[in-house]
Amino acid sequence: MPACREASRELAGAAGGSENARGLTTALAGRFGPIVREPGFDALRPKLAQAALVPSRVYDDGPAWPTRGDDWRAVELEGRRVAGAYTIGVRAAASVPAAAGDYRGSVRLRRLEPSGYEWTLGEDLAIGPVRPADLSAALTAVFRGSESKDAPAARAAVAADLPRTSALLSRLLRVDELRFARDGEGAIAVALGIRIAPEGLRESAPHYSAFLDRYVTPIRATLRVADLEGRTWWTVEGASNLWTARLRIRDGSLVPLEGRADARLPDRVRFLADYATKMGLFHVGMDGLVADVTLTRSSFEKGLLARFVEPPDWKLPFLVEPLLRSSLRYPFEGPGSEVSWAVRAEPGRPTVVAGRYRWRTHESWILRWLGGMTSTAVEDFRKGAEVEADRFNRECLLALGEDLAALSPSP
Protein backbone atom coordinates (compact mmCIF):
# COMPACT_ATOMS: atom_id res chain seq x y z
CA MET A 1 0.00 0.00 0.00
CA PRO A 2 1.57 3.33 -1.02
CA ALA A 3 0.40 4.95 2.23
CA CYS A 4 2.23 2.38 4.39
CA ARG A 5 5.38 2.48 2.29
CA GLU A 6 5.54 6.28 2.21
CA ALA A 7 4.90 6.47 5.95
CA SER A 8 7.76 4.06 6.61
CA ARG A 9 10.00 6.11 4.30
CA GLU A 10 9.21 9.29 6.26
CA LEU A 11 10.17 7.54 9.50
CA ALA A 12 13.34 6.17 7.91
CA GLY A 13 14.37 9.67 6.87
CA ALA A 14 15.01 10.67 10.51
CA ALA A 15 18.29 10.43 12.42
CA GLY A 16 17.91 6.72 13.21
CA GLY A 17 17.45 5.73 9.57
CA SER A 18 15.67 2.57 8.49
CA GLU A 19 15.54 1.21 12.05
CA ASN A 20 13.41 4.11 13.29
CA ALA A 21 10.06 2.35 12.94
CA ARG A 22 11.28 -0.76 14.74
CA GLY A 23 12.97 1.33 17.43
CA LEU A 24 9.85 3.39 18.02
CA THR A 25 7.54 0.40 18.39
CA THR A 26 10.09 -1.50 20.48
CA ALA A 27 10.30 1.41 22.92
CA LEU A 28 6.51 1.47 23.23
CA ALA A 29 6.27 -2.31 23.47
CA GLY A 30 8.86 -2.46 26.24
CA ARG A 31 6.52 -0.54 28.53
CA PHE A 32 4.15 -3.52 28.34
CA GLY A 33 6.63 -5.96 29.75
CA PRO A 34 7.65 -8.43 30.82
CA ILE A 35 7.32 -6.17 33.88
CA VAL A 36 9.12 -6.45 37.21
CA ARG A 37 7.40 -4.24 39.80
CA GLU A 38 9.55 -3.28 42.75
CA PRO A 39 7.81 -3.87 46.14
CA GLY A 40 7.28 -0.15 46.78
CA PHE A 41 5.51 0.33 43.46
CA ASP A 42 3.44 -2.82 43.91
CA ALA A 43 2.22 -1.51 47.28
CA LEU A 44 1.54 2.00 45.96
CA ARG A 45 -0.58 1.10 42.91
CA PRO A 46 -3.75 -0.10 44.71
CA LYS A 47 -3.57 2.82 47.14
CA LEU A 48 -3.61 5.37 44.32
CA ALA A 49 -6.41 3.55 42.50
CA GLN A 50 -8.62 3.55 45.59
CA ALA A 51 -7.86 7.22 46.27
CA ALA A 52 -8.52 8.66 42.79
CA LEU A 53 -11.92 10.08 43.87
CA VAL A 54 -11.29 9.91 47.62
CA PRO A 55 -7.76 11.31 48.18
CA SER A 56 -8.05 11.34 51.98
CA ARG A 57 -7.53 7.55 51.84
CA VAL A 58 -3.89 8.07 50.91
CA TYR A 59 -3.06 11.69 51.83
CA ASP A 60 -1.77 10.83 55.33
CA ASP A 61 -0.21 7.50 54.32
CA GLY A 62 3.45 8.17 55.15
CA PRO A 63 5.06 5.29 53.19
CA ALA A 64 3.23 6.35 50.01
CA TRP A 65 4.95 9.76 49.76
CA PRO A 66 8.77 10.09 49.72
CA THR A 67 8.45 13.89 49.58
CA ARG A 68 5.86 16.15 51.20
CA GLY A 69 5.03 19.68 52.31
CA ASP A 70 2.45 21.29 54.57
CA ASP A 71 -0.38 20.86 52.06
CA TRP A 72 1.05 18.55 49.39
CA ARG A 73 2.45 15.06 48.86
CA ALA A 74 4.54 13.72 45.96
CA VAL A 75 6.07 10.56 44.58
CA GLU A 76 7.91 9.77 41.36
CA LEU A 77 8.22 6.58 39.34
CA GLU A 78 11.04 5.30 37.18
CA GLY A 79 11.00 2.53 34.60
CA ARG A 80 13.67 1.09 32.34
CA ARG A 81 14.77 -2.11 30.64
CA VAL A 82 16.96 -4.23 32.93
CA ALA A 83 18.21 -7.75 32.10
CA GLY A 84 15.47 -8.51 29.59
CA ALA A 85 12.58 -7.22 31.71
CA TYR A 86 10.99 -3.83 32.27
CA THR A 87 11.57 -2.76 35.88
CA ILE A 88 9.51 0.01 37.44
CA GLY A 89 9.80 1.40 40.96
CA VAL A 90 9.18 4.32 43.32
CA ARG A 91 11.71 7.15 43.58
CA ALA A 92 11.93 10.42 45.49
CA ALA A 93 13.30 11.97 42.27
CA ALA A 94 13.23 9.89 39.07
CA SER A 95 15.90 10.25 36.40
CA VAL A 96 15.22 12.09 33.14
CA PRO A 97 14.61 9.47 30.38
CA ALA A 98 17.94 9.01 28.62
CA ALA A 99 17.36 5.98 26.36
CA ALA A 100 14.48 4.63 24.29
CA GLY A 101 11.98 2.93 26.61
CA ASP A 102 12.98 4.89 29.73
CA TYR A 103 9.97 6.15 31.71
CA ARG A 104 9.47 8.83 34.35
CA GLY A 105 6.18 9.35 36.17
CA SER A 106 5.16 11.84 38.82
CA VAL A 107 2.16 12.01 41.17
CA ARG A 108 1.41 15.09 43.26
CA LEU A 109 -1.57 15.49 45.59
CA ARG A 110 -2.44 18.89 47.06
CA ARG A 111 -5.09 19.60 49.69
CA LEU A 112 -7.03 22.75 48.80
CA GLU A 113 -9.53 22.68 51.69
CA PRO A 114 -10.73 20.10 54.26
CA SER A 115 -12.55 17.95 51.65
CA GLY A 116 -11.09 19.37 48.43
CA TYR A 117 -7.98 18.02 46.70
CA GLU A 118 -6.12 18.39 43.41
CA TRP A 119 -4.23 15.61 41.64
CA THR A 120 -1.42 16.39 39.18
CA LEU A 121 0.11 13.50 37.23
CA GLY A 122 2.89 13.49 34.67
CA GLU A 123 4.37 10.84 32.38
CA ASP A 124 7.35 10.85 30.01
CA LEU A 125 8.30 7.86 27.85
CA ALA A 126 11.38 8.07 25.61
CA ILE A 127 10.79 6.69 22.11
CA GLY A 128 14.19 7.16 20.44
CA PRO A 129 15.55 9.49 17.74
CA VAL A 130 12.41 9.85 15.60
CA ARG A 131 11.20 13.46 15.78
CA PRO A 132 7.67 14.91 15.99
CA ALA A 133 8.00 16.32 12.46
CA ASP A 134 8.81 12.81 11.17
CA LEU A 135 5.70 11.36 12.81
CA SER A 136 3.61 14.19 11.38
CA ALA A 137 5.03 13.56 7.90
CA ALA A 138 4.25 9.84 8.25
CA LEU A 139 0.61 10.62 9.14
CA THR A 140 0.36 12.98 6.15
CA ALA A 141 1.69 10.17 3.95
CA VAL A 142 -1.04 7.84 5.26
CA PHE A 143 -3.71 10.44 4.45
CA ARG A 144 -2.31 11.06 0.97
CA GLY A 145 -2.18 7.36 0.24
CA SER A 146 -5.79 6.96 1.39
CA GLU A 147 -6.92 9.51 -1.20
CA SER A 148 -5.77 7.27 -4.04
CA LYS A 149 -7.50 4.08 -2.87
CA ASP A 150 -10.93 2.51 -2.91
CA ALA A 151 -12.10 0.38 0.02
CA PRO A 152 -11.35 -3.11 -1.42
CA ALA A 153 -7.88 -2.06 -2.55
CA ALA A 154 -7.15 -0.47 0.83
CA ARG A 155 -8.16 -3.62 2.72
CA ALA A 156 -6.02 -5.81 0.48
CA ALA A 157 -3.02 -3.48 0.67
CA VAL A 158 -3.05 -3.28 4.47
CA ALA A 159 -3.18 -7.07 4.73
CA ALA A 160 -0.30 -7.39 2.26
CA ASP A 161 1.97 -4.69 3.69
CA LEU A 162 1.25 -5.23 7.39
CA PRO A 163 0.79 -9.03 7.53
CA ARG A 164 2.04 -9.63 11.08
CA THR A 165 0.10 -6.69 12.53
CA SER A 166 -3.09 -7.59 10.68
CA ALA A 167 -2.97 -11.19 11.83
CA LEU A 168 -2.62 -10.23 15.50
CA LEU A 169 -5.13 -7.38 15.52
CA SER A 170 -7.74 -9.54 13.79
CA ARG A 171 -8.03 -11.56 17.01
CA LEU A 172 -9.63 -8.55 18.70
CA LEU A 173 -10.64 -6.04 16.02
CA ARG A 174 -12.36 -6.29 12.68
CA VAL A 175 -13.21 -3.71 10.06
CA ASP A 176 -17.00 -3.66 9.71
CA GLU A 177 -17.11 -0.55 7.53
CA LEU A 178 -14.64 1.18 5.23
CA ARG A 179 -15.83 3.72 2.68
CA PHE A 180 -14.12 6.39 0.57
CA ALA A 181 -16.23 8.93 -1.31
CA ARG A 182 -14.81 11.77 -3.41
CA ASP A 183 -16.89 14.94 -3.49
CA GLY A 184 -17.14 18.01 -5.71
CA GLU A 185 -14.47 19.82 -3.69
CA GLY A 186 -11.88 17.20 -4.54
CA ALA A 187 -11.90 15.88 -0.96
CA ILE A 188 -12.33 12.29 0.21
CA ALA A 189 -14.91 11.48 2.87
CA VAL A 190 -13.77 8.48 4.93
CA ALA A 191 -15.91 6.27 7.16
CA LEU A 192 -14.08 3.63 9.18
CA GLY A 193 -15.99 1.29 11.50
CA ILE A 194 -13.95 -0.96 13.83
CA ARG A 195 -15.69 -3.65 15.87
CA ILE A 196 -14.16 -4.87 19.12
CA ALA A 197 -14.64 -8.65 19.26
CA PRO A 198 -13.51 -9.93 22.69
CA GLU A 199 -14.51 -13.48 21.79
CA GLY A 200 -11.46 -13.64 19.52
CA LEU A 201 -9.21 -13.59 22.59
CA ARG A 202 -11.06 -16.16 24.69
CA GLU A 203 -8.50 -18.89 24.06
CA SER A 204 -5.28 -16.85 24.22
CA ALA A 205 -6.36 -14.19 26.77
CA PRO A 206 -9.51 -15.37 28.61
CA HIS A 207 -9.28 -12.87 31.49
CA TYR A 208 -8.72 -9.91 29.17
CA SER A 209 -11.58 -11.07 26.94
CA ALA A 210 -13.94 -11.29 29.93
CA PHE A 211 -12.86 -7.85 31.17
CA LEU A 212 -13.62 -6.27 27.78
CA ASP A 213 -17.01 -7.99 27.70
CA ARG A 214 -17.90 -6.68 31.13
CA TYR A 215 -16.53 -3.14 31.04
CA VAL A 216 -16.13 -2.09 27.38
CA THR A 217 -19.17 -3.66 25.71
CA PRO A 218 -21.70 -1.51 27.68
CA ILE A 219 -20.04 1.78 26.70
CA ARG A 220 -21.88 4.20 24.42
CA ALA A 221 -20.06 7.38 23.43
CA THR A 222 -19.88 10.11 20.82
CA LEU A 223 -17.11 12.63 20.16
CA ARG A 224 -17.33 15.63 17.84
CA VAL A 225 -14.42 17.92 17.10
CA ALA A 226 -15.46 21.40 15.97
CA ASP A 227 -13.72 24.71 15.40
CA LEU A 228 -14.81 27.93 17.10
CA GLU A 229 -17.01 28.75 14.09
CA GLY A 230 -19.00 25.56 14.65
CA ARG A 231 -17.70 23.51 11.69
CA THR A 232 -17.28 19.80 12.47
CA TRP A 233 -13.90 18.31 11.53
CA TRP A 234 -14.34 14.69 12.58
CA THR A 235 -16.57 12.48 14.68
CA VAL A 236 -16.31 9.18 16.53
CA GLU A 237 -19.34 7.15 17.65
CA GLY A 238 -19.34 3.96 19.66
CA ALA A 239 -22.03 1.52 20.81
CA SER A 240 -22.24 -2.26 21.22
CA ASN A 241 -18.49 -2.54 20.51
CA LEU A 242 -18.71 -0.84 17.09
CA TRP A 243 -16.64 2.35 16.88
CA THR A 244 -16.99 4.46 13.75
CA ALA A 245 -14.83 7.43 12.78
CA ARG A 246 -15.83 9.89 10.05
CA LEU A 247 -13.39 12.35 8.56
CA ARG A 248 -12.62 14.19 5.33
CA ILE A 249 -9.21 14.53 3.67
CA ARG A 250 -7.74 16.67 0.93
CA ASP A 251 -4.09 16.86 -0.12
CA GLY A 252 -3.00 14.88 2.92
CA SER A 253 -4.74 17.12 5.46
CA LEU A 254 -7.97 16.97 7.43
CA VAL A 255 -10.69 19.35 6.25
CA PRO A 256 -14.20 20.06 7.62
CA LEU A 257 -16.75 17.30 7.12
CA GLU A 258 -18.96 19.62 5.08
CA GLY A 259 -18.49 22.68 2.90
CA ARG A 260 -15.33 24.09 1.39
CA ALA A 261 -12.27 21.87 1.49
CA ASP A 262 -9.60 24.59 1.46
CA ALA A 263 -9.72 25.22 5.23
CA ARG A 264 -6.99 23.95 7.52
CA LEU A 265 -7.44 22.81 11.10
CA PRO A 266 -7.04 25.84 13.40
CA ASP A 267 -4.92 25.89 16.54
CA ARG A 268 -7.98 26.06 18.79
CA VAL A 269 -10.89 23.59 18.61
CA ARG A 270 -13.52 22.11 20.91
CA PHE A 271 -14.11 18.48 21.80
CA LEU A 272 -17.77 17.74 22.59
CA ALA A 273 -18.57 14.33 24.06
CA ASP A 274 -21.41 12.21 25.43
CA TYR A 275 -20.70 9.06 27.41
CA ALA A 276 -22.75 6.33 29.06
CA THR A 277 -22.04 2.92 30.56
CA LYS A 278 -23.27 0.48 33.17
CA MET A 279 -21.56 0.06 36.53
CA GLY A 280 -22.96 -2.86 38.46
CA LEU A 281 -26.74 -2.45 38.47
CA PHE A 282 -26.65 1.23 37.56
CA HIS A 283 -26.47 3.22 34.33
CA VAL A 284 -24.21 6.26 34.57
CA GLY A 285 -22.90 8.82 32.11
CA MET A 286 -22.76 12.42 30.98
CA ASP A 287 -24.02 14.53 28.08
CA GLY A 288 -22.36 17.66 26.77
CA LEU A 289 -18.85 17.32 28.15
CA VAL A 290 -16.86 20.15 26.53
CA ALA A 291 -13.09 20.58 26.30
CA ASP A 292 -11.42 23.71 24.96
CA VAL A 293 -8.39 22.39 23.09
CA THR A 294 -5.22 24.18 22.04
CA LEU A 295 -2.98 22.42 19.51
CA THR A 296 0.80 22.70 19.37
CA ARG A 297 2.29 22.08 15.93
CA SER A 298 5.94 23.12 15.89
CA SER A 299 8.72 21.08 14.32
CA PHE A 300 9.91 19.93 17.77
CA GLU A 301 6.52 19.39 19.44
CA LYS A 302 3.14 18.07 18.36
CA GLY A 303 0.47 17.95 21.00
CA LEU A 304 -2.75 19.20 22.54
CA LEU A 305 -3.92 20.75 25.78
CA ALA A 306 -7.58 20.18 26.73
CA ARG A 307 -9.21 22.27 29.47
CA PHE A 308 -12.52 21.29 31.07
CA VAL A 309 -14.30 24.28 32.63
CA GLU A 310 -18.00 23.54 31.97
CA PRO A 311 -19.80 20.81 33.98
CA PRO A 312 -21.75 18.39 31.75
CA ASP A 313 -25.28 17.13 32.24
CA TRP A 314 -24.68 14.10 34.46
CA LYS A 315 -26.74 10.93 34.06
CA LEU A 316 -26.78 9.14 37.41
CA PRO A 317 -29.12 6.88 39.39
CA PHE A 318 -32.28 8.44 40.84
CA LEU A 319 -31.60 10.69 43.84
CA VAL A 320 -27.81 10.37 43.48
CA GLU A 321 -27.17 13.52 41.40
CA PRO A 322 -28.83 15.94 43.89
CA LEU A 323 -26.54 14.57 46.61
CA LEU A 324 -23.50 15.05 44.40
CA ARG A 325 -24.08 18.53 42.98
CA SER A 326 -21.19 20.30 44.73
CA SER A 327 -18.83 17.37 44.14
CA LEU A 328 -19.79 17.20 40.44
CA ARG A 329 -19.17 20.92 39.89
CA TYR A 330 -15.87 21.01 41.77
CA PRO A 331 -13.59 19.61 38.99
CA PHE A 332 -14.74 22.41 36.65
CA GLU A 333 -14.52 25.37 39.04
CA GLY A 334 -11.63 27.84 39.19
CA PRO A 335 -8.94 26.76 36.72
CA GLY A 336 -10.94 23.62 35.91
CA SER A 337 -9.26 20.33 35.04
CA GLU A 338 -6.97 19.60 32.12
CA VAL A 339 -5.32 16.89 30.08
CA SER A 340 -2.38 17.26 27.71
CA TRP A 341 -0.51 14.90 25.42
CA ALA A 342 2.53 15.70 23.32
CA VAL A 343 5.40 14.23 21.36
CA ARG A 344 8.38 16.42 22.22
CA ALA A 345 12.02 16.56 21.13
CA GLU A 346 14.87 18.23 23.02
CA PRO A 347 18.48 18.66 21.83
CA GLY A 348 20.74 15.84 22.96
CA ARG A 349 17.91 13.68 24.31
CA PRO A 350 15.55 11.09 22.84
CA THR A 351 12.11 12.18 21.79
CA VAL A 352 9.49 11.63 24.50
CA VAL A 353 5.77 11.01 24.57
CA ALA A 354 4.53 13.19 27.43
CA GLY A 355 1.20 13.19 29.26
CA ARG A 356 0.00 15.63 31.92
CA TYR A 357 -3.26 15.31 33.89
CA ARG A 358 -4.73 17.61 36.53
CA TRP A 359 -8.14 17.28 38.17
CA ARG A 360 -9.86 18.32 41.37
CA THR A 361 -12.14 16.25 43.56
CA HIS A 362 -14.38 17.19 46.48
CA GLU A 363 -15.11 14.26 48.76
CA SER A 364 -18.56 13.17 49.87
CA TRP A 365 -19.99 9.86 51.06
CA ILE A 366 -21.66 9.21 47.72
CA LEU A 367 -18.39 9.91 45.90
CA ARG A 368 -16.76 7.31 48.10
CA TRP A 369 -19.38 4.85 46.89
CA LEU A 370 -18.67 5.70 43.24
CA GLY A 371 -14.95 5.50 43.94
CA GLY A 372 -15.45 2.01 45.29
CA MET A 373 -17.13 0.94 42.05
CA THR A 374 -14.24 2.38 40.02
CA SER A 375 -11.60 0.66 42.14
CA THR A 376 -13.50 -2.62 41.68
CA ALA A 377 -13.03 -2.30 37.91
CA VAL A 378 -9.32 -1.59 38.41
CA GLU A 379 -8.93 -4.64 40.64
CA ASP A 380 -10.81 -6.80 38.12
CA PHE A 381 -8.33 -5.67 35.46
CA ARG A 382 -5.34 -6.55 37.60
CA LYS A 383 -6.59 -10.07 38.33
CA GLY A 384 -5.29 -11.73 35.18
CA ALA A 385 -6.53 -9.29 32.53
CA GLU A 386 -3.64 -6.86 32.92
CA VAL A 387 -0.93 -9.41 32.16
CA GLU A 388 -2.83 -10.72 29.14
CA ALA A 389 -3.58 -7.20 27.84
CA ASP A 390 0.06 -6.18 28.21
CA ARG A 391 1.21 -9.28 26.35
CA PHE A 392 -1.24 -8.68 23.49
CA ASN A 393 -0.33 -4.98 23.17
CA ARG A 394 3.36 -5.82 23.20
CA GLU A 395 2.98 -8.44 20.48
CA CYS A 396 1.00 -6.05 18.27
CA LEU A 397 3.56 -3.24 18.62
CA LEU A 398 6.50 -5.50 17.89
CA ALA A 399 4.68 -6.90 14.85
CA LEU A 400 4.01 -3.38 13.59
CA GLY A 401 7.69 -2.53 13.95
CA GLU A 402 8.70 -5.59 11.93
CA ASP A 403 6.17 -4.79 9.20
CA LEU A 404 7.21 -1.15 8.89
CA ALA A 405 10.89 -2.04 8.95
CA ALA A 406 10.30 -4.48 6.07
CA LEU A 407 8.74 -1.62 4.07
CA SER A 408 11.56 0.84 4.81
CA PRO A 409 14.30 1.40 2.22
CA SER A 410 17.55 -0.43 2.87
CA PRO A 411 20.45 1.62 4.33
Secondary structure by P-SEA (a helix, b strand, c coil): caaaaaaaaaaaacccccaaaaaaaaaaaaaaccccccaaaaaaaaaaaaaccccccccccccccccccccccbbbbbbbbcccbbbbbbbccccccccccbbbbbbbbbbcccccbbbbbbbbbbbccccaaaaaaaaaaaaaaaaaccaaaaaaaaaaacaaaaaaacccccccbbbbbbccccbbbbbbbbbbbccccccccaaaaaaaacccccccbbbbbbcccccccccccccccbbbbbbccccccccccccccccccccbbbbbbbbbbbcccccccccccccbbbbbbccccccbbbbbcccccccccccccccccccccccccccccbbbbbbcccccccccbbbbbbbbbbbcaaaaaaaaaaaaaaaaaacaaaaaaaaaaaaaaaaaaaaaaaacccc
